[in-house]
Amino acid sequence: MDLALSEEQEAVRKLAEDFVAREVTPHVVAWDRAENVDRSIVGKLGELGFLGLTVPEEYGGSGGDHLSYCLVTEELGRGDSSVRGIVSVSLGLVAKTIASWGSEEQKRQWLPRLTSGEAIGCFGLTEPGTGSDAGNLVTRAVRDGGDYVINGTKMFITNGTWADVVLLFARTNDSPGHRGVSAFLVSADTPGLSRRTVHGKLGLRGQATAELVLQDVRIPASCLLGPEGKGFSIAMSALAKGRMSVAAGCVGIAQAAQDAAVRYAGEREQFGKAIARHQLVQELLSDIAVDVDAARLLTWRVADLIDRGQEFATAASKAKLYASEAAVRCANNALQVFGGYGYIDEYPVGKLLRDARVMTLYEGTSQIQKLIIGRALTGVSAF
Ligand SMILES: Cc1cc2nc3c(=O)[nH]c(=O)nc-3n(C[C@H](O)[C@H](O)[C@H](O)COP(=O)(O)OP(=O)(O)OC[C@H]3O[C@@H](n4cnc5c(N)ncnc54)[C@H](O)[C@@H]3O)c2cc1C
């Protein structure tokens, strides 16, 4: 087994590291306080090919392997999870799903725009009444001649107010549970679609999270993505790969927590010596370091399985579960190293903890990941 990065992988990682140092880090505190990442970041991400990683070049993507995608996602997560989320959703959940399930016309319509950053995508699955139980969603798409007419509400949609296209999941027939769900590509400027920013988030404050309301939204039947009734499978296949991206972003948070805590522990003195020389502070640092390595290795394994064409969904759930919980632990331990200064937003660790906290909730909570892993082990579904 070779865990060393190739020259190309190291180059793309360094490109992302430099990008974060130049375009993200100087603005992180201001964006967090303003609850708004500067939207020009999207075009810059597109220019470097970060919104087209693993998407075929014939559709404007930059190709590449999934480990490279993880490396970029980790670096972005190390800089700002609000920026990382733009890529994970617009590329990871939307563009890659269009690349896998879309018709030739849908690929030509959306992929060059999404991969260049000219357009942004969002993923509309969660509803006010259905989060973990997404298969029971109630948004309806009713066939009317050559169109579908959609009514319903989507909640907590990342990129929601910025998006040009919504990958939307709606019920097209009365079959129970997930069997009646279909996927659609809805232009965000379609009449009847309105968006409201969700304010007051604990973390990811710079990210455009929205509620989407659809009132008699009429779209041509050609906007159906994949076969009718296959929407839930499409959503689950998108989320399985998406979990690798969230896990990589969590590794970035954990690495940022380690970097900040080690630096601070070397500078801050108490009892006449650097706090790094106190053994209980070293314990905090070593707990962080083990979590960083374990989370990264679990995440890289998912990328390796995908690139080999092997089954990866359970490994992705393990990586997402471990890395998200580890990111929370690492940020919390780092805050402890910072003492009272960690509690103030001039220092980075408080934001890392606030941003980390949602990682155990979205793209399947930690409890849902455990049920997926348990089902794979026993063959028995607890859902
Ligand atoms: C900032 C943010 C961004 C998001 N972005 C998106 C997005 O882009 N697109 C999108 O579609 N969604 C998005 N979500 C929604 C997210 O995926 C859901 O919040 C998540 O799936 C949990 O659903 P819920 O909030 O309704 O919680 P619930 O499903 O109500 O869960 C509440 C609690 O019950 C537990 N629980 C539920 N069912 C079970 C069970 N069977 N066994 C054991 N425990 C269980 C959960 O683990 C949790 O602890 C986002 C959420 C947030 C906060």
The ligand as a Gaussian input file, in Angstrom:
#p B3LYP/6-31G(d) Opt

LIG

0 1
 C      -26.316000      24.332000       7.726000
 C      -27.091000      23.229000       7.094000
 C      -26.969000      22.993000       5.728000
 C      -27.722000      21.993000       5.117000
 N      -27.648000      21.817000       3.760000
 C      -28.546000      20.984000       3.147000
 C      -28.628000      20.915000       1.712000
 O      -27.849000      21.566000       1.001000
 N      -29.572000      20.126000       1.156000
 C      -30.438000      19.383000       1.906000
 O      -31.283000      18.712000       1.321000
 N      -30.370000      19.394000       3.264000
 C      -29.456000      20.190000       3.893000
 N      -29.400000      20.245000       5.267000
 C      -30.336000      19.445000       6.046000
 C      -29.666000      18.302000       6.798000
 O      -29.263000      17.299000       5.917000
 C      -30.678000      17.817000       7.855000
 O      -30.732000      18.820000       8.849000
 C      -30.279000      16.461000       8.439000
 O      -30.470000      15.448000       7.491000
 C      -31.082000      16.118000       9.699000
 O      -32.455000      16.294000       9.489000
 P      -33.301000      17.151000      10.564000
 O      -32.578000      18.423000      10.790000
 O      -34.704000      17.219000      10.068000
 O      -33.228000      16.309000      11.883000
 P      -34.149000      15.028000      12.264000
 O      -34.178000      14.064000      11.139000
 O      -35.453000      15.528000      12.789000
 O      -33.296000      14.380000      13.442000
 C      -33.366000      14.878000      14.791000
 C      -32.575000      13.909000      15.666000
 O      -33.187000      12.604000      15.620000
 C      -32.205000      11.638000      15.225000
 N      -32.876000      10.594000      14.434000
 C      -33.717000      10.746000      13.391000
 N      -34.090000       9.540000      12.906000
 C      -33.444000       8.605000      13.644000
 C      -33.398000       7.182000      13.618000
 N      -34.060000       6.461000      12.718000
 N      -32.632000       6.573000      14.559000
 C      -31.906000       7.286000      15.472000
 N      -31.912000       8.632000      15.529000
 C      -32.661000       9.281000      14.625000
 C      -31.188000      12.402000      14.412000
 O      -29.934000      11.723000      14.352000
 C      -31.121000      13.708000      15.194000
 O      -30.277000      13.542000      16.301000
 C      -28.604000      21.203000       5.908000
 C      -28.688000      21.422000       7.287000
 C      -27.966000      22.415000       7.880000
 C      -28.120000      22.648000       9.352000

